[in-house]
Every structure is written in C-alpha cells, then in structure tokens.
Amino acid sequence: MADTEQIVEHVQDLVARTVLGRRVVVVCAVLAGATTRVEALRQQGAGEILVIGLSVGTGERPGGDGVTCVECDSPPIRSVADEIAVWQAYVDKPPPEALDALTIFDPAHEAAVLCLLPVTLESYAGRETWGGRPPAFTALEDKTLSEQIWRDSDVPHSPEVVVPVDREALHDSASRLDKGQGTVWSADASDGMNGGSDRVFWVRDDQGARAAYDNLRLYAKRARLMPFLQGVPCSIHGLVLPDGVVVLRPVELLVLRRPGSLKFVYAGISTAWDPRPDDREAMREVARRVGTYLAREHDYRGAFGIDGVLTADGFRPHELNPRFSGGISAIGKGLPDLPLNRVHDLALRGVDLGVTAPDLEDVLLQAADASRFGSAYLVSHDVNPTETTQIDVSGSAHQLSVTFEPEHAVGTLELGPHLAGGLIRYQPKELAPGTRLAPWGVAALALADQLWDTRIGHLATAPDVRR
C-alpha cells in the first residue's frame, strides 16, 4: 500500500518549485472561484499574486497582503456555450484591463501564469503558463467522435449515428435508434465547444424533433444521435501519466429533467453515490481502457472524464471530457493536501512526477472513498444579485426550509452574482456514502424559487433502474 503522507509531501514540494518566490498571475472566470487557489499559492511560497477575472462571482473573493484582483468587462451570456466562447476569447485576446494590470504587475514578463479555465491555451500574454490545453486535446471533446473512441477502446456502448443537420437525415436516424423512450441529439463542435447539457436535446415526438432541428441548424453542421439512456447520470475519471492511467471512483452527475422539456438541466456533482461493486469496477475498466487508448493514439496526458448513464444493462458512456473537469475536482477534495489540479498541470507539460500511477491511484481512491463531497448548483437568468446571500437550511431530500438554528442545519444555500444572472448553490454539511445528491438538489432549487423568485421551476431526478 502506498504511503499517503510521503506522496503528498513529495507532490507538494514538486508543485511549490513552480511558484516558489515568483510572482503569479491567476486567470479565472470569477474572482471568488480563485480564492482557495490563491490560499494554496501562498502556502507554496509564491510571491505577489495578480488575479484576473470576468466577474466577482458567488462567495468570498481573494484578498490579503500581496494579492491584487482585477475584474474585466464581459459580454452578456445566456448559455454554457456562450460562456465557453467568452472564456476562449478572454485568453486569446486579453482585454485592456488585463493587459494594463499585467504591465504594472509584471513588466519584465517573469511571472508564472496559472489558468483555471478549460480553454485551448499554450501561453497567456507571452508568459510561462500552466493550465489550458493544446488544440489536439480540445478537438477530442467533439461529441461526434465519441463512438469511434469507445470502439477503439473496446468498451461497451450504445449505438450512435452522426448525420448532417438535415431534417430528413435526423428523422430517419432517430426512427432507427429509438427504443421507445426517444433519442438524444447533440450538436458537434463546429461552432465551438459546448457542455453542461447545453445544445443537447431529448427528442420524443415530431414537435420535439422540429424544435431540436430549429436549434441545431443555428450552430451545428452535424449532430450525434443515440437512444435515450434511462438511469443514473454519472461519470468516471482518470489521469494519464507516463507509466499508466490513474483510475478513480464513480461520480454522480446531477442531470435533472424538466417535465415536458427537450432540455436536460445540469445541476451539480457528488462523490457520495455508490453503484454496485461490479458496476464500479466496470466503470473503472472503461476509464482505464479509454485512458490507455488516448495515450497510445493521441499522446494524451493529464486528466479526463467520461460521462454516461448507469442503465439497466450497466454503464454506457456518451461523452469524453478531455480536461480537468468538475468531477475529478470533487474527487480531489477527498485529499485536499494533494493539489490534484496542479498534478494535472504537471502531467500536461510532461513533467516527471516521481510517483507511479498505481501509487497515486491507491492514495486517491482511499481518500475519495473515505471523504465524500458534493454540491448542487444552477444559474438563474431571472435574477441579478450583486452580493452573495447565504442561509442555513434544514429538512430532508423531500423538502428543505430555512433554519436559524445552525445545529439543526443539513447544509447551506447561496445566491450570488454570475455572468448570466444569479448562481444558486447548495452545499450539504455531510454526505453519507451511498447517498444520491440529486433529490437534495431538487429540494434546494425549489427552496431558492420560494425565497428569491429564481424561477427555476419544477425539476425531477433520473431514476435508478439498475437491479
């Protein structure tokens, strides 16, 4: 069994060497999202820190001696695809506020840059940069490539068809794939990357097909169609290192449903949920095979995730996320002293970690199984808060209410600023192993509607159909 303390100390030392005594620029979407990262940089011995973001965000922003925060102007956004496009433009051509701050903070271009965004990036503003990813890795995120990846990795998967966004081609393919519960249509990446269930449609009738087509033709050249998969939405994650693939534990995805809607609602993640032991190992085998394929065929390095559904027939993948995603971030919270996000940065750059893949897998799995984490969150476009409000809540997964007795609280509910409106976030105090967070998320969002008129509306969870 690997020595957790020794591995943590070794990785901490390796990470600290990249910033020790240096000025550091943190590039992020929201300033509040960089607070814990700034605290870690201080512990690692970094010098002065400049944080550049597009908004303040929900929660506490970075502060203290030697920390400067700069908020840049951002165009309005209404979707995840909009947000991703704004992030990419923000790093490709830094706005004047960012360039002015960089000139004052680091005129000699000696600072290290830490980019916290899932963007294509090799160097930010001509400086040594950690984070981002090369174009070849970004290209793998196109959903129209997924079936080839599953096939070449030799993993069980549902049938998929890729067709032009043509009304007749979509209709014919959907008719062949439908197993009685409809089909799911996903846009390609011809208009840029998309995620968070954005540009994905659950088509169950002719009216839905027309609406999906009318949307897809605005931003896609091709679409990926597959049967609707009933079951628990979930993901499995890995980390490609030079000597092998670190394979982690399953993660529940809070992909909720709005009755009568074509759209899924992505609303959070949790490591508390446990599938059956045989399903857990089957999911992990999928990640190991896909990671091995990515390394062999694409010289891939670093973290990746595979989203799918635990159906009545077992786990079926539906998309690859070739990046450090929210799921692996949640797993990393089980061992907070080991900076898993920076391990990804180092692996991406080909740095020798001095830790074997099996040993790193061992310590991460032990920690993630012992300490569970989850959070439910969703953006409301109908409110625009300027400050973060946080309340304690009590109750059950069926109904939550405000409590003024902290000892009775089961979690906290927040509403705060977001580029697209207001971010609602529910953070449970603790999650018992085996618990699904999705019902708690639904209850929390319903309470947010009552308290703040966020207008999320009625949502439902996906059923567990595995027996």
Sequence and secondary structure as in RCSB ss.txt:
>XXXX:A:sequence
MADTEQIVEHVQDLVARTVLGRRVVVVCAVLAGATTRVEALRQQGAGEILVIGLSVGTGERPGGDGVTCVECDSP
PIRSVADEIAVWQAYVDKPPPEALDALTIFDPAHEAAVLCLLPVTLESYAGRETWGGRPPAFTALEDKTLSEQIW
RDSDVPHSPEVVVPVDREALHDSASRLDKGQGTVWSADASDGMNGGSDRVFWVRDDQGARAAYDNLRLYAKRARL
MPFLQGVPCSIHGLVLPDGVVVLRPVELLVLRRPGSLKFVYAGISTAWDPRPDDREAMREVARRVGTYLAREHDY
RGAFGIDGVLTADGFRPHELNPRFSGGISAIGKGLPDLPLNRVHDLALRGVDLGVTAPDLEDVLLQAADASRFGS
AYLVSHDVNPTETTQIDVSGSAHQLSVTFEPEHAVGTLELGPHLAGGLIRYQPKELAPGTRLAPWGVAALALADQ
LWDTRIGHLATAPDVRR
>XXXX:A:secstr
   HHHHHHHHHHHHHHTTTT  EEEE SBGGGGHHHHHHHHHTT   EEEEESB  SS    STTEEEEE    
   SHHHHHHHHHHHHHS  HHHHHHHHHH TTS  EEEE S  B S BTTB EES B HHHHHTT GGGHHHHH
HHHT      EEEES HHHHHHHHHHH  SS EEEEE STT    TTTTEEEE SHHHHHHHHHHHTTT SEEEE
EE   SEEEEEEEEEETTEEEE   EEEEEEE TT S EEEEEEES     HHHHHHHHHHHHHHHHHHHHHH  
 EEEEEEEEEETTEEEEEEEE S  HHHHHHHTTSTTS HHHHHHHHHTT   SS HHHHHHHHHHHHHHS  EE
EEEEETT   SS EEEEEEE SS EEE S GGG SEEEEEEEETTEEEEEEEES   TT  SHHHHHHHHHHHHH
HH       B       
